[in-house]
Amino acid sequence: MENLKVFSSYKHLLMLGILLGLSPLAMSAADKVDDIVNTGVARAEEGKASQKRVDKIAASTDKIVSKYKRELKVIDGLKVYNALLNRQVEDQELEKLHVQDSIDEIAIIERQIFPLMLRMVDSLEQFINLDVPFHMKERRNRVAKLKESIGDAGITASEKLRLVLEAYRIETDFGNDLDDYTEVIEVNGKPRKVNVLRFGRISLVYQTDDQLYNGVWDQKSRSWQTLDSTEYANHIKKGLKVARKQIAPELFILPVSAPE
């Protein structure tokens, strides 16, 4: 720009010389100076335009570079995500193998569980028939329903096993509770309605409503034996009241068979 100022000043001097009557040679030199100055100005303008283009290209390049860096970060994130998905797919493939192995094992277990359940139900039925005879109708009906359930194709193997185990649990609980119910049994050769008191599987006794007849189940002979009413009538009556929750639990005496 300073060169332009110099040229401009020189131009003014030449024009001043023309006004003062300089020679035509001086005027020719002034024209050349004008051409040089104009060329310099044009080049300066071109330089300014070129600089603007360079600045624009530089700004565009910066945007492209920034976008490229962002894309690189996205790509790195996708690589990490893909690696995670690959590990998940591998884990799922292993899980599929484990599930298939489990399915194969279940098929084997199902083939083995049905004979086992049948043996369990047969054993339960035999146990009930040989056990102290309380709630026999209810217990035998439970076994009959179990046999029907095992043969029912609409019931899953797990549900069948649950029913069998539930029946075993009920029979187990019978050995730990106090219970009373009414039943018709033969007393002195005649059928009578009696009140039966069951103390687990330890003692099973009966008493008529008038308390004149009392008896106990003898497991050895598998029959009812008469009890001395003067000795046991009041105790059996008290036990019946406890079982019916008519009085608070208290001590009462029942005949118990000797352990075998």
Secondary structure, 3 states (H helix, E strand, C coil): CHHHHHHHHHHHHHHHHHHCCCCHHHHHHHHHHHHHHHHHHHHHHHHHHHHHHHHHHHHHHHHHHHHHHHHHHHHHHHHHHHHHHHHHHHHHHHHHHHHHHHHHHHHHHHHHHHHHHHHHHHHHHHHHHHCCCCCHHHHHHHHHHHHHHHCCCCCCHHHHHHHHHHHHHHHHHHCCCEEEEEEEEEECCEEEEEEEEEECCCEEEEECCCCCCEEEEECCCCEEEECCHHHHHHHHHHHHHHHCCCCCCCCCCCCCCCCC
